[in-house]
Amino acid sequence: MSTKTHEIEEPHIERLRRLIEEAYQDHHTGCGGSFGEILCHELHTKGLSFLHLAEKWGVSLPTLGELIWDHCRQLERAPAVDHSYTIR
């Protein structure tokens, strides 16, 4: 019987985000070091296309899409139900 403890594996997208952040630690963007700041810098400041950013980061285009989707999902506000809502 093995005495190793089983660690919970880091989710794939979380791992990719962390690795990208770590890759920028020695190559500062001047816009901050969080994944969102890095993503926005590459897309908006440097003007990279999704294809070029995927190539730069060494990920597939679908994976980049998933990283972007995950980032945007985290920006979404919590739902606020309006119980006084009526159909007009």
Beta strands, then each sheet from edge to edge (+ up, - down):
end
